[in-house]
Amino acid sequence: MTTVRTAQTQLRVTHLATMPAVHRAFHWLHLHQLRLRQWQLEFLAVPAPPFGEGERATWFLEKFREIGLANCHLDAEGNALGELAAEPASEQRYVLLSAHLDTVFPAGTDTVPREEETRILCPGACDNGAGLTALLGLAAALRYAEIAPPMPILFCANVGEEGEGDLRGMRHLFERGSYAGRIAAAIALEGSGTAAAVTRALGSRRFRATIEGPGGHSWTDAATPNPITLVSRAIARLSELPSLNPQGLGDETRTTLSPGIISGGTSINSIPESASVLLDLRSTDAGHLERHAGLIEQAFAEVACLPGVRLRIEPIGDRPAASLPGDSPLLDTLLAVDRHLGLRTEFRLGSTDANIPLALGIPAAALAAGGSGGGIHTLAEWYDPTGRETALRRVLLVLLDLAQAT
């Protein structure tokens, strides 16, 4: 980044922050923290399990309409969308602001929130209750302030960020939907915190490996190949690969492999006819992902080369590894905003909705939505919105600068 460009960006951000309309938006956020909390309590009670986000998406669609966004609709993948534009934007490019609807918790999980002092307790309260609340708050504040930036802003409560959702909401938006090729920059709202910024996308490949055999009785057919044993042998071989570095100590490129779920068998005294394992392979390097995907196939092929044994390896997830270039205007904007607000930017690596645009060469980052949280991805998850206003101001300034400068 050049000194001249840095200075220009800083001047632009400083000017933005002094505009009366922006102060009106800040004022709305300051006065309506209780409304944000009530919205959060309301939508958290609407379950959004993997591949079951429809009811919550409909809730957000109605809120987008109430706030006054234009062209509110559900797309073919189930994303809830609304636009903030000075005029109909059918041929224009957009800045995207998104937050994912789904949680990691299966259908039937009790998601009715409870309150303990300032904390909100329930599965998904922080991930991504924090981001979704920020999405609504920023849309409402911009509408209240009557801000219509030169480049329209697309608000999206999207599906499919968690687990086997495999970023399906973002893939549709960027690759197949009506906005494909028309998004100039993207900000994903993700979890709690004030200064965090995910600018490096952690890549992952996910597989279901299944070994099948004839099965039988645990005593009389003891010589029959046992699929659970064979799956276990393959996992053990993979765990000993020297190229896997779970601690990541002293290695810029970190690659990990985790068996998440093992299933198979019908009874304790039967040799199962099949056994499966779900494998989560992650790396900061796309080449390492490809190489280790081959090593997974090799390890399972070696243990399954027995008479009567069949092997099947199915890809069930593919998140690309990528990073925001050091000379990106988005990075200039983010640093300028943080300097203006007196924040020290916390650059992070993560697997978020920003993976898709980053891999396509589109400037993108996942930004914290304020407050604090804990117990992420557990039934004891909690979120405390205290102090989230600073993070919302941060996102608003980044968003508006992108919408006028991109």
C-alpha positions as CSV (number, residue, x, y, z in Angstrom):
1,M,0.0,0.0,0.0
2,T,1.4,3.4,-1.0
3,T,1.7,6.3,1.4
4,V,-0.3,8.5,-0.9
5,R,-3.2,6.0,-1.1
6,T,-3.1,5.4,2.7
7,A,-3.4,9.2,3.3
8,Q,-6.2,9.5,0.8
9,T,-8.1,6.6,2.4
10,Q,-7.7,8.1,5.8
11,L,-9.0,11.5,4.7
12,R,-12.0,9.8,3.0
13,V,-12.8,7.8,6.1
14,T,-12.4,10.9,8.4
15,H,-14.7,12.9,6.1
16,L,-17.3,10.0,6.1
17,A,-17.3,9.9,9.9
18,T,-18.1,13.6,10.2
19,M,-21.1,13.6,7.8
20,P,-24.4,14.5,9.5
21,A,-26.2,11.5,7.8
22,V,-23.5,9.1,9.2
23,H,-24.0,10.6,12.7
24,R,-27.7,10.0,12.4
25,A,-26.9,6.3,11.7
26,F,-24.6,6.2,14.7
27,H,-27.3,7.9,16.8
28,W,-29.8,5.2,15.7
29,L,-27.5,2.5,16.8
30,H,-26.8,4.2,20.1
31,L,-30.5,4.6,20.9
32,H,-31.8,1.2,19.8
33,Q,-29.6,-1.3,21.6
34,L,-32.7,-2.6,23.3
35,R,-34.5,-3.1,20.0
36,L,-31.5,-5.0,18.7
37,R,-31.6,-7.3,21.8
38,Q,-35.3,-7.9,21.3
39,W,-34.8,-8.8,17.6
40,Q,-32.0,-11.2,18.6
41,L,-34.1,-12.9,21.3
42,E,-37.0,-13.2,18.7
43,F,-35.1,-14.8,15.8
44,L,-32.9,-17.1,18.1
45,A,-36.2,-18.8,19.1
46,V,-36.7,-19.7,15.4
47,P,-34.6,-22.9,14.8
48,A,-32.1,-22.8,11.9
49,P,-30.5,-26.3,11.8
50,P,-28.3,-27.3,8.9
51,F,-30.4,-27.4,5.7
52,G,-33.4,-26.2,7.7
53,E,-33.0,-22.5,7.7
54,G,-36.2,-21.7,5.9
55,E,-38.4,-20.4,8.8
56,R,-35.6,-18.1,10.0
57,A,-35.0,-16.9,6.5
58,T,-38.7,-15.9,6.2
59,W,-38.4,-14.1,9.5
60,F,-35.5,-12.0,8.2
61,L,-37.2,-11.4,4.9
62,E,-40.2,-9.8,6.7
63,K,-37.8,-7.7,8.8
64,F,-36.0,-6.5,5.7
65,R,-39.4,-5.4,4.4
66,E,-40.3,-3.6,7.6
67,I,-37.0,-1.8,7.6
68,G,-37.7,-0.6,4.1
69,L,-35.1,-2.3,2.0
70,A,-35.9,-2.7,-1.7
71,N,-36.3,-5.9,-3.8
72,C,-36.7,-8.1,-0.8
73,H,-36.9,-11.8,-1.8
74,L,-35.7,-15.3,-1.2
75,D,-33.4,-16.7,-3.9
76,A,-33.4,-20.2,-5.2
77,E,-31.0,-21.4,-2.4
78,G,-33.0,-19.9,0.4
79,N,-30.9,-16.7,1.1
80,A,-33.0,-13.8,2.3
81,L,-32.0,-10.6,0.4
82,G,-32.7,-6.9,0.4
83,E,-31.1,-3.9,-1.3
84,L,-30.3,-0.3,-0.2
85,A,-29.9,1.7,-3.4
86,A,-30.5,5.3,-4.5
87,E,-32.4,4.0,-7.5
88,P,-33.3,0.6,-9.0
89,A,-30.0,-1.2,-9.4
90,S,-30.8,-3.9,-12.0
91,E,-27.5,-3.4,-13.9
92,Q,-25.2,-2.1,-11.1
93,R,-22.6,-3.7,-9.0
94,Y,-23.1,-4.2,-5.3
95,V,-21.2,-4.2,-2.0
96,L,-22.4,-7.3,0.0
97,L,-23.1,-7.3,3.7
98,S,-24.0,-10.8,4.9
99,A,-24.5,-13.0,8.0
100,H,-25.3,-16.7,8.1
101,L,-28.6,-18.0,9.3
102,D,-27.7,-21.6,10.1
103,T,-26.3,-23.1,13.3
104,V,-24.5,-26.3,13.9
105,F,-27.3,-27.8,16.0
106,P,-29.6,-30.5,14.6
107,A,-33.3,-30.2,14.2
108,G,-35.1,-30.6,17.6
109,T,-32.4,-28.7,19.6
110,D,-34.0,-26.3,22.1
111,T,-33.0,-22.8,20.9
112,V,-35.4,-20.7,23.0
113,P,-33.0,-18.1,24.6
114,R,-32.7,-17.3,28.3
115,E,-31.4,-14.2,29.8
116,E,-29.0,-13.9,32.8
117,E,-28.2,-10.3,33.5
118,T,-26.7,-8.9,30.3
119,R,-26.0,-12.4,28.7
120,I,-28.2,-14.2,26.2
121,L,-27.9,-18.0,26.6
122,C,-28.9,-20.4,23.8
123,P,-27.3,-22.5,21.1
124,G,-26.4,-20.1,18.3
125,A,-26.6,-17.0,20.5
126,C,-23.2,-15.8,19.3
127,D,-22.5,-17.8,16.2
128,N,-24.2,-16.3,14.4
129,G,-26.8,-14.5,16.5
130,A,-24.3,-11.6,16.9
131,G,-23.7,-11.3,13.1
132,L,-27.4,-11.5,12.2
133,T,-28.4,-8.8,14.8
134,A,-25.7,-6.5,13.4
135,L,-27.0,-7.1,9.9
136,L,-30.5,-5.9,10.9
137,G,-29.2,-3.0,13.0
138,L,-27.0,-1.7,10.2
139,A,-29.8,-1.9,7.6
140,A,-32.2,-0.1,10.0
141,A,-29.6,2.6,10.9
142,L,-28.8,3.3,7.2
143,R,-32.5,3.5,6.3
144,Y,-33.2,5.9,9.3
145,A,-30.3,8.1,8.2
146,E,-31.6,8.1,4.6
147,I,-28.2,7.1,3.3
148,A,-28.1,5.9,-0.3
149,P,-24.5,5.3,-1.3
150,P,-23.3,5.5,-4.9
151,M,-22.9,1.8,-5.1
152,P,-26.0,-0.1,-3.7
153,I,-25.6,-2.4,-0.7
154,L,-26.9,-5.9,-0.8
155,F,-28.0,-7.3,2.6
156,C,-28.1,-11.0,2.8
157,A,-29.1,-13.4,5.6
158,N,-27.6,-16.5,4.0
159,V,-27.9,-20.3,4.4
160,G,-25.3,-23.0,4.5
161,E,-22.2,-21.6,6.3
162,E,-21.9,-24.3,8.9
163,G,-20.7,-27.9,8.6
164,E,-21.9,-29.8,5.6
165,G,-23.7,-26.7,4.3
166,D,-20.4,-26.2,2.5
167,L,-21.0,-22.4,2.0
168,R,-23.9,-23.3,-0.4
169,G,-25.6,-19.9,0.2
170,M,-22.5,-18.0,-0.8
171,R,-21.7,-20.3,-3.7
172,H,-25.2,-19.6,-5.1
173,L,-24.9,-15.9,-4.6
174,F,-21.5,-15.6,-6.3
175,E,-21.6,-18.3,-8.9
176,R,-25.2,-19.0,-10.0
177,G,-27.7,-16.5,-8.7
178,S,-28.9,-13.2,-10.3
179,Y,-26.1,-11.3,-8.4
180,A,-23.3,-13.5,-9.8
181,G,-20.6,-11.3,-11.3
182,R,-22.1,-8.2,-9.9
183,I,-20.6,-8.1,-6.3
184,A,-17.6,-5.8,-6.1
185,A,-16.7,-6.4,-2.5
186,A,-18.1,-8.4,0.5
187,I,-18.2,-8.2,4.2
188,A,-19.4,-11.2,6.3
189,L,-20.5,-10.5,9.9
190,E,-19.3,-13.3,12.1
191,G,-19.5,-13.7,15.8
192,S,-18.5,-11.5,18.7
193,G,-15.5,-9.1,19.2
194,T,-14.7,-5.6,18.1
195,A,-11.4,-5.5,16.2
196,A,-11.2,-9.0,14.6
197,A,-10.9,-9.3,10.8
198,V,-10.7,-12.6,9.0
199,T,-8.7,-11.8,5.9
200,R,-7.1,-15.3,5.4
201,A,-9.5,-18.0,4.3
202,L,-8.8,-21.4,5.9
203,G,-9.4,-24.1,3.2
204,S,-10.9,-27.5,3.9
205,R,-11.9,-30.7,2.2
206,R,-14.3,-33.1,3.7
207,F,-14.9,-36.7,3.0
208,R,-17.1,-39.7,3.9
209,A,-15.0,-42.9,3.7
210,T,-17.0,-46.1,3.8
211,I,-15.7,-49.7,3.9
212,E,-18.0,-52.6,3.3
213,G,-17.6,-56.3,3.8
214,P,-19.7,-59.5,4.0
215,G,-20.3,-59.1,7.8
216,G,-21.0,-62.1,10.0
217,H,-21.0,-63.5,13.6
218,S,-18.3,-62.2,15.9
219,W,-17.2,-65.8,16.8
220,T,-18.0,-68.1,13.9
221,D,-16.9,-65.5,11.2
222,A,-14.0,-64.1,13.1
223,A,-11.7,-64.4,10.1
224,T,-14.0,-62.1,8.0
225,P,-12.6,-58.6,7.5
226,N,-14.1,-56.2,9.9
227,P,-14.9,-52.8,8.3
228,I,-14.6,-51.0,11.7
229,T,-11.1,-52.4,12.2
230,L,-10.1,-51.4,8.6
231,V,-11.5,-47.9,9.0
232,S,-9.5,-47.6,12.3
233,R,-6.3,-48.7,10.6
234,A,-6.6,-46.1,7.9
235,I,-7.3,-43.4,10.5
236,A,-4.2,-44.5,12.5
237,R,-2.0,-44.4,9.4
238,L,-3.2,-40.9,8.5
239,S,-2.6,-39.7,12.1
240,E,1.1,-40.6,11.8
241,L,1.7,-38.5,8.7
242,P,4.6,-36.2,9.5
243,S,3.1,-33.5,7.2
244,L,0.2,-33.1,9.5
245,N,1.0,-30.5,12.1
246,P,-1.8,-30.0,14.5
247,Q,0.1,-27.5,16.7
248,G,1.4,-25.5,13.7
249,L,4.5,-24.6,15.6
250,G,7.0,-22.8,13.4
251,D,5.3,-23.7,10.2
252,E,3.6,-21.0,8.1
253,T,1.6,-23.7,6.3
254,R,-0.5,-25.7,8.7
255,T,-2.5,-28.8,7.8
256,T,-4.7,-30.8,10.0
257,L,-7.0,-33.9,9.7
258,S,-9.7,-34.8,12.1
259,P,-12.1,-37.8,12.0
260,G,-15.3,-36.3,13.3
261,I,-17.9,-39.1,13.3
262,I,-17.4,-42.9,13.0
263,S,-20.5,-45.1,12.4
264,G,-21.3,-48.7,11.6
265,G,-22.4,-52.0,13.0
266,T,-25.6,-53.4,14.3
267,S,-24.7,-55.2,17.6
268,I,-21.7,-55.9,19.8
269,N,-21.6,-59.6,18.7
270,S,-21.7,-58.9,15.0
271,I,-19.0,-58.2,12.4
272,P,-20.5,-55.1,10.7
273,E,-21.2,-55.1,7.0
274,S,-20.1,-51.5,6.7
275,A,-18.3,-48.7,8.7
276,S,-17.9,-45.0,7.8
277,V,-15.9,-42.1,9.0
278,L,-16.3,-38.4,8.3
279,L,-13.0,-36.7,7.8
280,D,-12.3,-32.9,8.0
281,L,-9.0,-31.9,6.3
282,R,-7.9,-28.3,6.7
283,S,-5.0,-26.3,5.5
284,T,-3.8,-22.7,4.9
285,D,-2.4,-23.9,1.6
286,A,-4.5,-25.1,-1.4
287,G,-1.7,-27.4,-2.6
288,H,-1.4,-29.1,0.7
289,L,-5.2,-29.8,0.7
290,E,-4.9,-31.5,-2.7
291,R,-1.8,-33.5,-1.7
292,H,-3.4,-34.8,1.5
293,A,-6.7,-35.6,-0.2
294,G,-4.6,-38.0,-2.3
295,L,-3.0,-39.4,0.9
296,I,-6.4,-40.1,2.4
297,E,-7.4,-42.1,-0.7
298,Q,-4.1,-44.0,-0.6
299,A,-4.4,-44.9,3.1
300,F,-7.9,-46.3,2.8
301,A,-7.1,-48.1,-0.5
302,E,-4.2,-49.9,1.2
303,V,-6.2,-51.3,4.1
304,A,-9.3,-52.2,2.0
305,C,-7.4,-54.3,-0.6
306,L,-8.9,-57.6,0.8
307,P,-11.2,-60.1,-0.9
308,G,-14.9,-59.2,-0.4
309,V,-14.1,-55.7,0.8
310,R,-15.3,-52.6,-1.0
311,L,-14.2,-49.0,-0.5
312,R,-16.1,-45.8,-1.3
313,I,-14.8,-42.2,-0.7
314,E,-17.3,-39.4,-1.2
315,P,-16.4,-35.7,-1.1
316,I,-18.9,-33.9,1.1
317,G,-17.3,-30.5,1.4
318,D,-14.8,-28.2,-0.3
319,R,-13.9,-24.8,1.1
320,P,-11.2,-22.9,-0.9
321,A,-8.1,-21.5,0.8
322,A,-7.3,-17.9,-0.2
323,S,-6.3,-14.5,1.3
324,L,-6.9,-10.8,0.9
325,P,-4.0,-9.3,-1.0
326,G,-1.8,-6.9,1.0
327,D,-2.5,-4.1,-1.6
328,S,-6.2,-4.5,-1.5
329,P,-8.3,-1.2,-1.2
330,L,-10.5,-3.1,1.3
331,L,-7.4,-3.5,3.6
332,D,-6.7,0.2,3.2
333,T,-10.2,1.0,4.3
334,L,-10.3,-1.4,7.2
335,L,-7.0,0.0,8.6
336,A,-8.1,3.6,8.1
337,V,-11.4,2.9,10.0
338,D,-9.6,1.2,12.8
339,R,-7.2,4.1,13.2
340,H,-10.1,6.5,13.2
341,L,-11.8,4.5,16.0
342,G,-8.6,3.9,17.9
343,L,-8.7,0.1,17.4
344,R,-5.8,-2.2,16.8
345,T,-6.8,-4.5,13.9
346,E,-6.8,-8.2,14.9
347,F,-6.0,-10.1,11.7
348,R,-7.2,-13.7,11.8
349,L,-7.4,-16.9,9.8
350,G,-10.7,-18.6,9.6
351,S,-13.3,-20.6,7.6
352,T,-16.2,-18.2,6.9
353,D,-18.5,-17.1,4.1
354,A,-15.7,-14.8,3.0
355,N,-13.8,-17.9,1.6
356,I,-15.9,-17.9,-1.6
357,P,-15.4,-14.3,-2.7
358,L,-11.7,-14.4,-1.7
359,A,-11.1,-17.5,-3.8
360,L,-12.8,-15.7,-6.7
361,G,-10.5,-12.7,-6.3
362,I,-13.2,-10.4,-4.9
363,P,-12.2,-8.2,-2.0
364,A,-13.7,-9.7,1.1
365,A,-13.3,-10.1,4.9
366,A,-15.3,-11.4,7.9
367,L,-15.7,-8.8,10.6
368,A,-16.7,-9.1,14.2
369,A,-20.2,-8.0,15.1
370,G,-19.4,-6.7,18.6
371,G,-20.0,-7.8,22.2
372,S,-18.5,-11.0,23.7
373,G,-19.4,-14.6,23.6
374,G,-18.4,-18.1,24.6
375,G,-19.3,-21.8,24.4
376,I,-19.4,-21.6,20.7
377,H,-20.9,-24.7,19.0
378,T,-22.0,-26.1,22.4
379,L,-25.4,-26.1,24.1
380,A,-23.9,-23.7,26.7
381,E,-23.3,-21.0,24.1
382,W,-23.8,-17.4,25.3
383,Y,-23.6,-13.9,24.0
384,D,-23.3,-10.5,25.8
385,P,-24.0,-7.5,23.5
386,T,-22.5,-5.0,26.0
387,G,-20.3,-2.6,24.0
388,R,-21.3,-3.9,20.5
389,E,-21.9,-0.3,19.3
390,T,-18.2,0.3,18.5
391,A,-18.1,-2.7,16.2
392,L,-21.3,-1.7,14.4
393,R,-19.8,1.8,13.8
394,R,-16.7,0.1,12.5
395,V,-18.6,-2.0,10.0
396,L,-20.8,0.9,8.9
397,L,-17.8,3.0,8.1
398,V,-16.1,0.2,6.2
399,L,-19.3,-0.5,4.3
400,L,-19.9,3.1,3.3
401,D,-16.3,3.7,2.2
402,L,-16.4,0.6,0.0
403,A,-19.8,1.7,-1.5
404,Q,-18.4,5.0,-2.5
405,A,-14.8,4.1,-3.4
406,T,-15.0,0.6,-4.9
